[in-house]
Amino acid sequence: MGPWTLTILLSFVSALGLLLNAYVLLVVLGLGKQTQQQQTANTLLLIHLGAVEAAVCLVLLVFVTGSWPIAGTWCVLHGFLLALLHPIALWTVTGLNCDRYYAIAAPLHYSALVSPRRVALGLGLSWTGALLLCLTPFSGLVPPYRYIPGFGCCAPDFGNTSWGTAGSLYGAAYALLGLALPALLVTICNLRVLGIARYHRHRIASAIYEVTLSAQVTITHQRNPFFVSTATAPTAGGPPKFNNAANTVMQLIGSLYLLYFPYCGFILWEAYSGSESGEGAGTVSSIYQYSRLHAQPRFVSLASLLLACSPPINGILYGLKSRTLRRSVENYRRKKATKSELQQEIQARTPSTAGSRRPSGSGPASFFAFPPLQRRLSDALIALGNCRTGGSFGSINIAGVFDRTRLQPAASCNTLRVPSTELSE
């Protein structure tokens, strides 16, 4: 993979990740605030993850597409920001998985175990640890930041042979504490969730079988343990599918290992090759060993591209598919629909012109059929007056004979449309 091809791919992936995480932040912050959504620990973690991943994409877009190759102060700043933000994003993902585990494993004690204050404290600790790891290269005790051609970005020079054991220990500490440890915690949480789902699936299946067996004994008065009812048959649906939980867990764990472990392996490989070369420097065999242990450029480019794909994939798995974001969108849509219905009802009940006694029919039609509006009190009084003056008496025809056939029924004055005995007669 050429350098320009890698730069184009990194730019495209970063732009996509920036759009996705910006959308997540807009929905959670904007729509959640408009719908007065309660600030929970999951919402705080989701906002933090979206902000960190958006910052990663912005750093890649600004530095990678700005000048190539990067050198000097820009390279140091670029490497420091990337080395700082990736472990923080991974620890935030770990927090989301732990929050999900506590919500499933201990739903009654969830509010006591997880709170926004504890989540903020955990995020502060992750920032502190990542800063300590990333500020160490500025002390001169470990390899500094430099541009890695195959990686396409700046990173600590873990493969520098002049630092010996110090560089190897620093590379191992960064890979294990910043990448491997949060990945291990995510794996443990998801495996525990999978075990809980499997256990409850077995309990639900057993309960359905017992209920079906009891119903069979009540109806047929025969207890046949080999009889399979249609309620537990595959066509009836049966208990919740275990494959759905397994697929979700495999998506979370698989994406984590696929995105971060090539970069972690690259750091460990470089640190190990640097230590081996530093111990035997000056001999022909050590030079041959260093060239053999040094990571291949294609593997380095693939690790860089997968690491750059982490912001959009995390935005999809933990942002777009999260219950918090879907609830915010659904509440906003419901609020807009209610507001539209109220406006349409107000327009339907408001007269079209000043002084008009009939409701306006020019407004947009509502989704629900409203009953016909009642007349005003003045209309009812006018109709009542007409009935009293001549509506309830007969009229005289041309011949001067009293005509009873043109009697106005008294029900015409009944503005409330109350049924009466006179109408039935």
C-alpha positions in Angstrom: 0.0 0.0 0.0 1.5 3.3 -1.1 1.8 6.3 1.1 -0.6 8.4 -0.9 -3.1 5.6 -1.1 -2.9 5.2 2.7 -3.3 9.0 3.2 -6.5 9.0 1.0 -8.0 6.0 2.9 -7.2 7.6 6.3 -8.8 10.8 5.2 -12.0 9.1 3.9 -12.4 7.0 7.0 -11.7 10.0 9.3 -14.3 12.1 7.5 -16.9 9.3 7.8 -16.1 8.9 11.5 -16.3 12.6 12.1 -19.8 12.8 10.5 -21.1 9.8 12.5 -19.8 11.0 15.9 -21.0 14.5 15.2 -24.5 13.1 14.5 -24.4 11.1 17.7 -23.4 14.2 19.7 -26.1 16.3 18.0 -28.8 13.8 18.8 -27.8 13.1 22.4 -27.1 16.7 23.3 -29.6 18.5 21.2 -32.6 16.2 21.1 -32.0 14.9 24.6 -32.0 18.4 26.0 -35.2 19.3 24.1 -37.0 16.3 25.3 -35.7 16.8 28.9 -34.0 13.5 29.0 -32.5 12.6 32.3 -28.7 12.7 32.5 -27.6 9.1 33.2 -24.2 7.4 33.3 -24.8 5.8 29.9 -25.5 9.2 28.4 -22.4 10.7 29.9 -20.2 7.9 28.6 -21.8 8.1 25.1 -21.2 11.9 25.0 -17.6 11.4 26.0 -17.0 8.6 23.5 -18.5 10.7 20.7 -16.4 13.7 21.6 -13.1 11.7 21.9 -13.7 9.8 18.6 -14.6 13.1 16.8 -11.4 14.6 18.1 -9.4 11.6 16.8 -10.9 12.0 13.3 -10.3 15.8 13.4 -6.6 15.2 14.3 -6.2 12.8 11.4 -7.9 15.1 8.9 -5.9 18.1 10.0 -2.4 16.6 10.2 -2.5 13.8 7.7 -4.1 15.7 4.9 -2.3 19.0 5.8 1.3 18.1 5.1 3.0 14.8 4.2 5.3 13.6 5.7 4.9 15.4 9.0 8.0 16.6 10.7 9.2 18.8 13.6 6.8 20.1 16.2 3.7 19.2 14.2 4.8 15.5 14.2 5.3 15.6 18.0 1.9 17.2 18.6 0.2 14.8 16.1 1.8 11.7 17.8 1.0 12.9 21.3 -2.7 13.5 20.5 -3.2 10.2 18.7 -1.3 8.3 21.5 -3.5 10.1 24.1 -6.9 9.8 22.5 -6.9 6.2 21.4 -6.5 4.7 24.9 -9.1 7.1 26.3 -11.6 6.1 23.7 -10.9 2.4 24.4 -11.4 3.0 28.2 -14.7 4.8 27.4 -15.8 1.8 25.4 -14.9 -0.4 28.4 -17.1 1.9 30.6 -20.0 1.4 28.3 -19.7 -2.4 28.4 -19.3 -2.4 32.2 -22.5 -0.2 32.5 -24.3 -2.6 30.3 -23.1 -5.5 32.4 -24.2 -4.0 35.7 -27.6 -3.1 34.2 -28.1 -6.8 33.3 -26.4 -8.5 36.2 -27.7 -6.3 39.0 -30.7 -4.3 37.9 -32.0 -3.7 41.4 -28.6 -2.3 42.6 -27.7 -0.5 39.4 -28.4 3.0 40.8 -26.2 2.2 43.8 -23.3 0.8 41.7 -23.4 3.1 38.7 -23.9 6.9 39.0 -22.8 9.9 36.9 -20.4 10.9 39.7 -18.6 7.6 39.6 -18.5 7.6 35.8 -16.9 11.1 35.8 -14.4 9.8 38.4 -13.5 6.9 36.2 -13.1 9.1 33.1 -10.9 11.4 35.1 -8.7 8.4 36.0 -8.5 7.3 32.4 -7.4 10.8 31.4 -4.8 10.9 34.1 -3.3 7.4 33.2 -3.2 8.2 29.5 -1.5 11.6 30.1 1.2 9.9 32.2 1.8 7.4 29.5 1.9 9.9 26.7 4.0 12.6 28.5 6.8 10.1 29.3 8.5 10.5 25.8 9.0 14.2 26.6 11.1 13.4 29.6 13.9 11.9 27.5 13.8 8.5 29.3 12.0 6.7 26.5 11.9 7.0 22.7 10.4 10.2 21.4 7.7 10.7 18.8 8.6 10.4 15.1 7.0 9.9 11.8 6.6 6.2 10.8 6.4 5.9 7.0 4.4 2.6 6.9 2.1 3.8 9.7 1.3 7.1 7.9 1.2 8.9 11.3 3.5 9.9 14.1 3.9 7.7 17.1 6.5 6.9 19.8 9.6 5.3 18.3 9.2 1.9 19.9 11.7 0.3 17.6 14.5 2.6 18.4 17.6 0.5 19.1 19.4 3.2 21.1 17.0 3.0 24.1 17.4 -0.7 24.9 15.3 -2.0 27.8 13.8 1.4 28.7 12.1 1.6 25.3 10.9 -2.0 25.5 9.4 -1.5 28.9 7.6 1.7 27.8 6.2 0.0 24.7 5.0 -3.0 26.8 3.4 -0.7 29.4 1.6 1.4 26.8 0.3 -1.6 24.9 -0.8 -3.5 28.0 -2.3 -0.7 30.1 -3.7 1.4 27.2 -5.0 -1.3 24.9 -4.8 -4.9 26.2 -6.3 -4.3 29.7 -9.5 -2.5 28.6 -10.0 -5.1 25.9 -9.7 -7.8 28.5 -12.3 -6.1 30.7 -14.7 -5.8 27.7 -14.3 -9.5 27.0 -15.0 -10.5 30.6 -18.1 -8.3 30.8 -19.5 -9.6 27.5 -18.9 -13.2 28.4 -20.6 -12.7 31.7 -23.6 -11.1 29.9 -23.6 -14.1 27.5 -23.7 -16.5 30.4 -26.6 -14.6 32.0 -28.5 -14.7 28.8 -28.0 -18.4 28.4 -29.0 -19.1 32.0 -32.3 -17.1 31.6 -33.0 -18.7 28.3 -32.8 -22.1 30.0 -35.1 -21.0 32.8 -37.6 -19.5 30.4 -37.6 -22.8 28.3 -38.1 -24.8 31.5 -41.0 -22.6 32.7 -42.7 -22.9 29.3 -42.3 -26.7 29.3 -43.7 -27.0 32.9 -46.7 -24.8 32.1 -47.4 -26.8 28.9 -47.1 -30.1 30.8 -49.5 -28.8 33.5 -52.0 -27.7 30.9 -51.8 -31.1 29.2 -52.5 -32.9 32.5 -55.5 -30.7 33.3 -57.1 -31.1 29.8 -56.3 -34.7 28.9 -55.7 -36.1 32.4 -52.6 -37.9 31.0 -49.1 -37.0 31.8 -46.9 -37.9 28.7 -43.4 -36.5 29.2 -42.5 -37.3 25.5 -45.3 -35.2 24.2 -44.1 -31.9 22.6 -46.7 -29.2 22.6 -47.1 -26.6 19.9 -46.3 -23.9 22.4 -42.7 -25.1 22.6 -42.4 -26.1 19.0 -40.1 -24.0 16.7 -43.1 -22.6 14.8 -44.6 -21.0 17.9 -41.5 -19.0 18.6 -40.6 -20.5 22.0 -38.2 -18.7 24.4 -36.1 -15.8 23.3 -33.4 -16.7 20.8 -29.9 -17.1 22.3 -28.3 -16.4 18.9 -29.3 -12.7 19.1 -27.3 -12.1 22.3 -24.4 -14.2 21.0 -24.3 -12.1 17.8 -24.3 -8.9 19.7 -21.5 -10.0 22.0 -19.5 -11.3 19.1 -19.9 -8.0 17.2 -18.6 -6.0 20.2 -15.7 -8.3 21.1 -14.8 -9.0 17.5 -14.7 -5.4 16.4 -12.6 -4.5 19.4 -10.0 -7.2 18.7 -10.0 -6.5 15.0 -9.4 -2.7 15.3 -7.0 -2.4 18.2 -5.0 -5.7 18.5 -3.0 -5.2 15.2 -1.7 -1.9 16.6 -1.0 -3.5 20.0 0.9 -6.3 18.2 2.8 -3.7 16.2 3.9 -1.9 19.4 5.0 -5.1 21.1 6.8 -6.3 18.0 8.7 -3.1 17.6 9.6 -3.0 21.3 10.9 -6.5 21.3 12.9 -6.0 18.1 14.4 -2.8 19.5 15.5 -4.6 22.7 17.0 -7.5 20.8 18.9 -5.2 18.5 20.0 -3.0 21.4 21.5 -5.9 23.2 23.5 -7.2 20.3 24.4 -4.0 18.5 27.6 -3.9 16.4 27.5 -7.5 15.1 26.4 -8.8 11.7 24.0 -11.3 13.3 22.3 -8.6 15.3 21.7 -6.5 12.1 20.3 -9.5 10.4 18.1 -10.2 13.5 16.8 -6.7 13.6 15.8 -6.7 9.9 14.1 -10.0 10.4 12.2 -8.9 13.5 11.2 -5.5 12.2 7.5 -5.3 11.3 6.5 -5.5 7.6 5.3 -2.3 6.0 2.1 -3.9 4.8 1.2 -5.1 8.3 2.0 -1.6 9.7 -0.3 0.1 7.1 -3.1 -2.4 7.8 -2.8 -1.7 11.6 -2.9 2.1 10.9 -6.0 1.7 8.7 -7.8 -0.5 11.2 -7.0 1.9 14.0 -8.4 4.8 11.9 -11.6 2.8 11.4 -12.2 2.6 15.1 -14.1 6.0 15.4 -16.8 5.2 12.7 -17.3 1.6 13.9 -17.5 2.6 17.5 -19.9 5.3 16.5 -22.2 2.8 14.8 -22.0 0.0 17.5 -22.2 2.3 20.6 -23.8 5.4 19.2 -26.3 4.7 16.4 -27.4 1.3 17.9 -27.6 2.5 21.5 -30.9 2.7 23.3 -30.2 6.2 24.5 -29.9 7.6 21.0 -33.0 5.8 19.8 -35.0 6.9 22.8 -33.9 10.5 22.2 -35.0 10.3 18.5 -38.3 8.7 19.4 -39.1 11.2 22.1 -38.3 14.1 19.8 -40.5 12.6 17.0 -43.3 12.1 19.5 -43.0 15.6 20.7 -43.1 17.0 17.2 -46.2 14.9 16.3 -48.0 16.1 19.4 -47.2 19.7 18.7 -48.4 19.3 15.1 -51.7 17.7 16.3 -52.3 20.6 18.7 -51.6 23.2 16.0 -54.0 21.5 13.6 -56.7 21.3 16.3 -56.3 25.0 17.1 -56.5 25.9 13.4 -59.6 23.7 13.0 -61.3 25.5 16.0 -60.3 29.0 15.0 -62.8 31.0 12.8 -61.5 31.8 9.3 -62.5 35.5 9.3 -63.4 38.0 12.0 -67.1 37.8 13.0 -67.6 34.5 11.3 -69.7 32.0 13.3 -68.5 28.9 11.5 -65.2 27.1 12.0 -62.5 27.5 9.4 -62.2 24.7 6.9 -59.0 26.0 5.2 -56.6 24.5 7.7 -54.7 21.3 7.1 -56.6 18.0 7.8 -55.6 16.3 11.0 -54.5 12.7 11.3 -57.4 12.0 13.7 -61.1 12.6 12.9 -62.5 15.2 15.4 -66.2 15.4 16.1 -68.2 18.3 14.6 -67.8 21.5 16.7 -70.8 22.8 18.6 -72.3 26.1 17.7 -71.8 29.2 19.8 -74.2 30.2 22.5 -75.4 33.2 20.4 -76.4 30.8 17.6 -78.4 28.6 20.0 -80.2 31.7 21.4 -81.1 32.9 17.9 -82.5 29.5 17.0 -84.4 29.4 20.2 -85.9 32.8 19.5 -87.0 31.8 16.1 -88.7 28.7 17.5 -90.6 30.8 20.1 -91.9 33.4 17.6 -93.2 31.1 15.0 -91.6 27.7 15.0 -93.9 26.0 17.4 -97.2 27.4 16.0 -99.0 26.6 12.7 -99.1 28.9 9.7 -102.1 30.2 7.7 -102.2 29.3 4.0 -103.6 31.5 1.1 -107.1 30.3 1.7 -107.0 31.5 5.3 -107.1 28.0 6.8 -104.9 27.0 9.6 -102.3 24.6 8.2 -101.0 22.0 10.8 -98.8 20.2 8.3 -96.2 23.0 8.4 -95.7 22.8 12.1 -92.0 23.2 13.0 -91.0 20.4 15.3 -89.7 21.4 18.7 -86.7 19.2 18.3 -85.2 21.8 16.0 -84.6 23.9 19.1 -82.8 21.1 20.8 -79.2 22.3 20.3 -77.7 19.5 22.4 -79.4 16.9 20.3 -81.0 15.1 23.3 -83.5 12.5 22.2 -87.1 13.1 23.2 -90.4 11.2 23.2 -92.0 13.8 20.9 -89.6 12.9 18.1 -90.2 9.2 18.4 -94.0 9.8 18.2 
